[in-house]
């Protein structure tokens, strides 16, 4: 597969498909592109473009106002409330079919408060996934415990500022 193709498709085996070099600007107009399998068979795939900028900086620090007006839409994503964080956590734990004591969530929320950390909506998933990784790596039953959440917290956030 050509070097330029690898950067256009991530996570796809180089031996399975390649991007047609003849697509050029026609994919922008026709909203389709063609992928060529290693067998030579071509597959038509939709090509819709959507440009998204994401930043944790204030938009006025990123670009001039005239440029920002041309973006069309700006969307602010705020930190979740403790209630919303709890709903996200419970739904993800249940979707993963993990056993856990619901009081673990209270301890987790208290830790955010104690360390003065802002909650992010991705963190329940990330912390639970680290717990699952630990369980798999250590051949442990998949169940959330305080010890596992403490380790996941440390692996995710590092040491609390001032605690080495």
C-alpha positions in Angstrom: 0.0 0.0 0.0 1.3 3.4 -0.8 2.6 5.7 2.0 -0.1 8.3 1.3 -2.8 5.7 1.8 -1.7 4.7 5.3 -2.2 8.2 6.5 -5.7 8.4 5.0 -7.0 5.2 6.6 -5.8 4.4 10.1 -6.3 1.1 11.8 -6.7 -0.8 8.5 -4.3 -3.5 7.5 -2.1 -2.4 4.6 -2.6 -5.6 2.8 -6.4 -5.4 2.7 -7.2 -2.2 0.8 -5.7 0.8 -1.0 -7.1 4.2 -1.9 -7.6 4.9 -5.5 -5.2 7.6 -6.7 -7.6 8.7 -9.4 -10.3 9.8 -7.0 -8.8 13.3 -6.8 -11.2 16.2 -6.4 -14.1 14.3 -7.8 -14.8 12.7 -4.4 -15.5 16.2 -3.1 -18.1 16.9 -5.8 -19.7 13.4 -6.1 -19.5 12.6 -2.4 -18.1 9.1 -3.1 -14.7 7.6 -3.2 -13.5 4.2 -4.3 -11.5 1.7 -2.3 -9.6 -1.0 -4.2 -9.2 -4.4 -2.5 -6.1 -6.4 -2.8 -8.0 -8.6 -5.3 -8.6 -5.6 -7.6 -12.3 -5.3 -6.8 -13.4 -1.7 -6.3 -15.9 -0.7 -3.7 -17.8 2.6 -3.7 -17.9 4.3 -0.3 -19.7 7.5 0.8 -17.4 10.5 1.1 -18.9 13.2 3.3 -16.7 15.8 4.7 -17.2 17.5 8.0 -14.5 19.6 9.6 -14.5 19.8 13.4 -12.2 21.8 15.5 -11.9 20.9 19.2 -10.0 22.7 21.9 -10.1 23.5 25.6 -9.0 27.1 24.8 -11.3 30.0 24.6 -12.4 30.5 20.9 -11.2 34.1 21.0 -7.6 32.8 21.7 -7.7 30.5 18.7 -8.5 32.8 15.7 -9.8 36.1 14.6 -13.5 36.7 15.0 -14.0 37.0 11.2 -12.6 33.4 10.8 -14.8 32.1 13.6 -17.9 33.6 12.1 -17.3 31.5 9.0 -17.2 28.2 11.0 -21.0 28.2 11.2 -21.5 26.6 14.6 -19.7 26.6 17.9 -20.6 24.2 20.6 -19.5 24.4 24.2 -19.2 21.1 26.1 -19.4 21.8 29.8 -18.2 19.5 32.6 -20.9 17.2 33.9 -22.6 17.8 37.2 -22.0 15.1 39.8 -25.5 13.7 39.0 -24.8 13.5 35.3 -21.3 12.0 36.0 -23.0 9.4 38.2 -25.6 8.5 35.5 -22.8 8.1 33.0 -20.8 5.9 35.4 -23.7 3.7 36.3 -24.8 3.3 32.7 -21.3 2.4 31.6 -20.7 -0.1 34.5 -24.0 -1.7 33.7 -23.3 -1.9 30.0 -20.0 -3.6 30.8 -21.9 -6.0 33.1 -19.6 -5.4 36.0 -20.5 -6.1 39.6 -20.0 -3.2 41.9 -21.1 -1.6 45.1 -23.1 1.6 44.3 -21.3 3.3 47.2 -18.1 3.3 45.2 -19.5 6.1 43.1 -19.9 8.3 46.3 -16.2 7.7 47.0 -15.2 8.6 43.5 -17.2 11.8 43.6 -15.7 12.7 47.0 -12.2 12.2 45.5 -12.9 14.6 42.7 -14.0 17.2 45.3 -11.1 16.5 47.6 -8.5 16.8 44.8 -10.4 19.8 43.2 -10.5 18.1 39.9 -13.0 19.0 37.2 -15.1 16.0 36.1 -15.2 15.2 32.4 -17.8 13.1 30.7 -15.2 10.6 29.3 -13.7 9.8 32.7 -16.2 7.3 34.0 -15.6 5.2 30.8 -11.8 5.7 31.0 -11.6 4.8 34.7 -13.8 1.7 34.3 -11.9 0.6 31.3 -8.6 0.8 33.3 -10.2 -1.4 36.0 -11.2 -3.9 33.4 -7.7 -3.9 31.9 -6.2 -4.5 35.4 -8.7 -7.4 35.9 -7.8 -9.0 32.5 -4.1 -8.5 33.0 -4.1 -10.1 36.5 -6.7 -12.8 35.6 -9.1 -11.4 38.2 -12.9 -11.5 38.1 -14.4 -8.5 36.4 -15.8 -6.6 39.4 -15.2 -3.1 40.5 -13.6 -2.6 43.9 -12.3 0.4 45.8 -8.7 -0.9 45.3 -9.2 -1.2 41.6 -10.7 2.2 41.3 -7.8 3.7 43.3 -5.3 2.0 41.0 -7.2 3.2 37.9 -7.4 6.7 39.3 -3.6 6.7 39.8 -2.9 5.3 36.4 -5.3 7.8 34.8 -4.5 11.0 36.7 -1.1 10.3 38.2 -0.3 11.4 41.8 -2.4 14.1 43.3 -0.5 17.4 43.2 1.6 17.7 46.4 1.6 13.9 47.0 4.6 13.0 45.0 
